[in-house]
Amino acid sequence: MTQHALTPRIAVFLTLPPLLWAANAVVGRLLVGSVPPLALNGLRWALALLILLPLGWRVLRNPQAIRARWPYLALLGFLGVGCYNAMQYFALQTSTPINVTLIASSMPLWMLAVGAIFYREHPTRRQLLGALLSLGGVALVLSRGQLAVLLGLRLVPGDMLMLLAIALWAWYSWLLARPPAHMRGQARPPWGWAELLLVQVLFGAVWAGAATGVEAALNPAPIRWSPWVVAALVYVAVGPSVLAYRFWGMGVATVGPAIAAFFNNLTPVFAALMSAAWLGEAPHWYHVVAFALIAAGIVVTSRPAKR
């Protein structure tokens, strides 16, 4: 694939997804007490499914192609739709959007770990240094800037849940990058972004729906409907679920994932600004230092090695 230079148009495309994802974290925090977390995830992807159907319906004309690949597609839907987003909304019950998005910025660490353990992709020294910097940023967030907190292992449950969510998202990303033989080359069906996302959401909606049912049975809590709740549900279905995937795919296809990774780390910056404006949760000094460490880890990891 030929990669092109970063243009202002592509820069906008790559800036919009972090903005939409940061707003998703803030909206999820605002919905605490109004919509149960698993119900929020189920409603989000049910609406996203309705939006994607007119765009990717052609994939349903060949059910045999889906049936032949269902274990792989079901796993993608479970990890990317059923697990990650539900865990993020659960994490926001006790954590903050700033913490959640900063912890999510430690993705390179988990990418290296999953690659080394399951795919025999051994990291380079540069990658290990970048991972350590990112890990330092995450430790700073988890400790709230207090060494005693870190040594005492007194962690907010939402932070720990977000760490697990990121680890599962790393596995999901490796599955996309290293698909089985039936999803590579000539064996791969001619699915565009909408078709592939629709299939993932179809399987993921099953997982999300089942989790919503379990939540309603074990911990029944009504949805407090209001115009604000409806607007928030529409946003999380359209913005971070459909538009962000589309813009991100266009940007990555043009300039490559290495450059795009820098834009992904705008998410905690946007989350901090939105939290300060909407939630009154102003960022602390350790958030700034943590973001600097995570960004430094990305820069070190992404720099090309010298000849």
C-alpha positions as CSV (number, residue, x, y, z in Angstrom):
1,M,0.0,0.0,0.0
2,T,1.4,3.4,-1.0
3,Q,1.5,5.9,1.8
4,H,1.2,9.6,1.2
5,A,2.3,12.7,3.0
6,L,0.1,14.1,5.8
7,T,-2.1,16.9,4.4
8,P,-4.4,19.3,6.3
9,R,-7.4,17.2,5.1
10,I,-6.1,13.9,6.4
11,A,-4.9,15.7,9.6
12,V,-8.6,16.6,10.2
13,F,-9.7,13.1,9.5
14,L,-7.2,11.8,12.1
15,T,-8.1,14.4,14.7
16,L,-11.8,13.8,14.6
17,P,-11.7,10.2,16.0
18,P,-9.8,11.1,19.2
19,L,-12.2,14.0,19.7
20,L,-15.2,11.6,19.3
21,W,-13.7,9.0,21.5
22,A,-12.8,11.5,24.2
23,A,-16.4,12.8,24.1
24,N,-17.6,9.2,24.4
25,A,-15.7,8.8,27.7
26,V,-17.2,12.1,29.0
27,V,-20.7,11.2,27.9
28,G,-20.4,7.8,29.5
29,R,-19.4,9.5,32.8
30,L,-22.4,11.8,32.5
31,L,-24.7,8.9,32.0
32,V,-23.7,7.2,35.3
33,G,-26.9,6.8,37.3
34,S,-29.2,7.3,34.2
35,V,-28.3,4.2,32.1
36,P,-26.7,1.0,33.5
37,P,-23.2,0.5,31.8
38,L,-24.1,-2.8,30.0
39,A,-27.4,-1.4,28.9
40,L,-25.6,1.6,27.5
41,N,-23.2,-0.6,25.6
42,G,-26.1,-2.7,24.3
43,L,-28.2,0.3,23.2
44,R,-25.1,1.9,21.6
45,W,-24.4,-1.0,19.3
46,A,-28.0,-1.7,18.6
47,L,-28.4,1.8,17.2
48,A,-25.0,1.5,15.4
49,L,-26.3,-1.7,13.8
50,L,-29.3,0.2,12.4
51,I,-27.1,2.9,11.1
52,L,-24.7,0.5,9.4
53,L,-27.3,-1.7,7.8
54,P,-28.0,0.7,4.9
55,L,-24.2,1.1,4.3
56,G,-23.1,-2.5,4.5
57,W,-26.2,-4.6,3.8
58,R,-24.5,-6.2,0.8
59,V,-22.5,-8.4,3.1
60,L,-25.7,-10.2,4.1
61,R,-26.3,-11.3,0.5
62,N,-23.6,-14.0,0.9
63,P,-24.3,-15.6,4.3
64,Q,-22.0,-18.5,3.4
65,A,-19.0,-16.3,3.5
66,I,-20.0,-15.2,7.0
67,R,-20.8,-18.7,8.1
68,A,-17.4,-20.1,7.0
69,R,-15.6,-17.4,9.1
70,W,-18.0,-17.1,12.1
71,P,-15.5,-18.2,14.8
72,Y,-13.1,-15.5,13.9
73,L,-15.8,-12.9,13.4
74,A,-17.6,-13.8,16.6
75,L,-14.3,-13.4,18.5
76,L,-13.8,-10.0,16.9
77,G,-17.3,-8.9,17.9
78,F,-16.8,-10.3,21.4
79,L,-13.5,-8.4,22.0
80,G,-14.1,-5.2,20.1
81,V,-17.8,-4.6,20.7
82,G,-18.9,-6.8,23.5
83,C,-15.9,-6.5,25.9
84,Y,-14.0,-3.3,25.4
85,N,-16.8,-0.8,25.3
86,A,-18.8,-2.4,28.1
87,M,-15.7,-2.4,30.3
88,Q,-15.0,1.2,29.5
89,Y,-18.5,2.2,30.6
90,F,-18.1,0.1,33.7
91,A,-14.8,1.8,34.4
92,L,-16.4,5.2,34.2
93,Q,-18.6,4.2,37.1
94,T,-15.7,4.8,39.5
95,S,-12.9,6.3,37.4
96,T,-12.8,9.6,35.4
97,P,-12.6,10.2,31.6
98,I,-9.1,11.7,32.0
99,N,-7.9,8.5,33.8
100,V,-9.7,6.2,31.4
101,T,-8.3,7.8,28.2
102,L,-4.8,8.2,29.7
103,I,-4.8,4.5,30.6
104,A,-6.0,3.7,27.1
105,S,-3.0,5.6,25.7
106,S,-0.7,2.9,27.1
107,M,-1.8,0.7,24.2
108,P,1.8,0.3,22.9
109,L,2.7,-1.6,26.0
110,W,-0.1,-4.1,25.6
111,M,0.5,-4.4,21.9
112,L,4.1,-5.4,22.5
113,A,3.1,-7.9,25.3
114,V,0.4,-9.6,23.2
115,G,2.7,-9.7,20.1
116,A,5.6,-11.2,22.1
117,I,3.5,-13.8,24.0
118,F,1.1,-15.0,21.3
119,Y,2.7,-14.0,18.0
120,R,6.5,-14.4,18.7
121,E,7.0,-10.7,17.7
122,H,9.9,-9.9,20.0
123,P,10.1,-6.1,20.8
124,T,13.2,-4.1,20.0
125,R,15.1,-2.1,22.6
126,R,13.5,1.1,21.3
127,Q,10.1,-0.4,21.7
128,L,10.8,-1.6,25.2
129,L,12.0,1.9,26.2
130,G,8.8,3.4,24.7
131,A,6.7,0.8,26.6
132,L,8.5,1.6,29.9
133,L,7.8,5.3,29.4
134,S,4.1,4.5,28.7
135,L,4.0,2.2,31.7
136,G,5.4,5.0,33.9
137,G,2.6,7.3,32.7
138,V,0.0,4.7,33.6
139,A,1.5,4.1,37.0
140,L,1.5,7.9,37.6
141,V,-2.3,8.0,36.9
142,L,-3.1,5.0,39.0
143,S,-1.2,6.4,41.9
144,R,-2.7,9.8,41.6
145,G,0.9,11.2,41.8
146,Q,1.4,9.7,45.3
147,L,4.1,7.1,45.8
148,A,2.4,5.8,48.9
149,V,-0.7,5.0,46.9
150,L,1.3,3.0,44.4
151,L,3.2,1.1,47.0
152,G,0.0,0.4,48.9
153,L,-1.7,-0.8,45.7
154,R,-4.9,1.2,46.5
155,L,-6.3,1.4,43.1
156,V,-9.7,2.6,41.8
157,P,-11.6,-0.4,40.5
158,G,-12.4,1.5,37.3
159,D,-8.7,2.0,36.5
160,M,-8.0,-1.8,36.9
161,L,-11.0,-2.6,34.7
162,M,-9.7,-0.2,32.0
163,L,-6.3,-1.9,32.1
164,L,-8.0,-5.2,31.4
165,A,-10.1,-3.6,28.6
166,I,-7.0,-2.3,26.9
167,A,-5.3,-5.7,27.1
168,L,-8.3,-7.3,25.4
169,W,-8.3,-4.5,22.8
170,A,-4.7,-5.2,22.0
171,W,-5.7,-8.8,21.4
172,Y,-8.5,-7.6,19.1
173,S,-6.0,-5.4,17.2
174,W,-3.6,-8.3,16.7
175,L,-6.5,-10.4,15.4
176,L,-7.2,-7.7,12.8
177,A,-3.5,-7.4,11.9
178,R,-2.9,-11.1,11.7
179,P,-6.1,-12.6,10.5
180,P,-6.5,-16.3,9.6
181,A,-5.9,-17.6,6.1
182,H,-9.5,-17.2,5.1
183,M,-9.3,-13.5,5.7
184,R,-6.1,-12.8,3.8
185,G,-5.3,-12.2,0.1
186,Q,-7.6,-13.8,-2.5
187,A,-9.5,-15.8,0.2
188,R,-10.7,-12.6,1.9
189,P,-14.3,-11.6,0.8
190,P,-14.4,-8.2,-1.0
191,W,-15.8,-6.4,2.1
192,G,-15.3,-2.7,2.5
193,W,-15.1,-0.9,5.9
194,A,-18.9,-0.8,6.3
195,E,-19.4,-4.4,5.5
196,L,-16.6,-5.6,7.8
197,L,-17.8,-3.4,10.7
198,L,-21.3,-4.5,10.2
199,V,-20.4,-8.1,10.5
200,Q,-18.4,-7.4,13.7
201,V,-21.3,-5.4,15.1
202,L,-23.8,-8.2,14.2
203,F,-21.8,-10.7,16.3
204,G,-20.9,-8.1,19.0
205,A,-24.5,-7.1,19.4
206,V,-25.3,-10.7,20.4
207,W,-22.7,-10.5,23.1
208,A,-23.7,-7.0,24.2
209,G,-27.4,-8.0,24.3
210,A,-26.7,-11.1,26.4
211,A,-24.6,-9.1,28.8
212,T,-27.4,-6.5,29.1
213,G,-29.9,-9.3,29.9
214,V,-27.6,-10.7,32.6
215,E,-27.2,-7.2,34.1
216,A,-30.9,-6.6,34.1
217,A,-31.5,-10.0,35.9
218,L,-28.7,-9.6,38.5
219,N,-28.8,-5.9,39.1
220,P,-32.0,-4.5,37.8
221,A,-31.9,-0.7,37.4
222,P,-34.3,1.3,35.2
223,I,-33.1,3.6,32.5
224,R,-34.1,7.2,33.4
225,W,-35.2,8.4,30.0
226,S,-35.0,12.0,29.2
227,P,-34.2,14.1,26.0
228,W,-30.6,14.3,27.2
229,V,-30.3,10.5,27.5
230,V,-31.8,10.0,24.0
231,A,-29.4,12.5,22.5
232,A,-26.4,10.9,24.3
233,L,-27.4,7.4,23.0
234,V,-27.6,8.8,19.5
235,Y,-24.2,10.4,19.8
236,V,-22.4,7.3,21.1
237,A,-24.0,5.3,18.3
238,V,-23.1,7.7,15.5
239,G,-19.9,9.5,16.6
240,P,-17.5,7.0,18.3
241,S,-19.1,3.9,16.8
242,V,-19.4,4.7,13.1
243,L,-17.9,8.1,12.1
244,A,-14.7,7.6,14.2
245,Y,-14.1,4.2,12.6
246,R,-14.6,5.7,9.1
247,F,-12.4,8.7,9.5
248,W,-9.7,6.7,11.3
249,G,-9.7,4.1,8.5
250,M,-9.3,6.8,5.8
251,G,-6.4,8.4,7.7
252,V,-4.5,5.2,8.5
253,A,-4.9,4.0,4.9
254,T,-3.3,7.3,3.6
255,V,-0.4,8.0,6.0
256,G,0.0,4.6,7.8
257,P,-0.5,3.5,11.4
258,A,2.8,5.0,12.7
259,I,1.8,8.6,12.1
260,A,-1.8,7.9,13.0
261,A,-0.7,6.7,16.5
262,F,0.4,10.2,17.4
263,F,-3.2,11.5,16.7
264,N,-4.6,8.7,18.9
265,N,-2.8,10.2,21.9
266,L,-4.9,13.4,21.5
267,T,-7.7,11.5,23.2
268,P,-6.7,12.2,26.8
269,V,-6.0,15.9,25.9
270,F,-9.5,16.3,24.6
271,A,-10.9,14.3,27.5
272,A,-9.2,16.6,30.0
273,L,-10.5,19.7,28.3
274,M,-14.1,18.3,28.1
275,S,-14.0,17.0,31.7
276,A,-12.9,20.5,33.0
277,A,-15.7,22.1,30.9
278,W,-18.6,19.7,31.5
279,L,-17.8,17.8,34.7
280,G,-15.8,20.2,36.7
281,E,-13.0,17.6,36.9
282,A,-9.9,19.8,36.2
283,P,-6.7,17.9,35.3
284,H,-4.0,17.6,38.0
285,W,-0.3,17.9,37.5
286,Y,0.2,14.2,37.3
287,H,-2.2,14.0,34.4
288,V,0.0,16.4,32.5
289,V,3.2,14.5,33.4
290,A,1.5,11.1,32.6
291,F,0.5,12.3,29.2
292,A,4.0,13.6,28.5
293,L,5.4,10.2,29.4
294,I,2.9,8.3,27.3
295,A,3.5,10.6,24.3
296,A,7.3,10.2,24.8
297,G,6.8,6.4,24.7
298,I,4.9,6.7,21.4
299,V,7.6,8.9,19.9
300,V,10.4,6.6,20.9
301,T,8.6,3.5,19.7
302,S,7.6,5.0,16.4
303,R,10.9,6.6,15.4
304,P,12.5,4.6,12.6
305,A,15.7,2.9,13.5
306,K,19.0,4.4,12.2
307,R,20.7,2.6,9.3
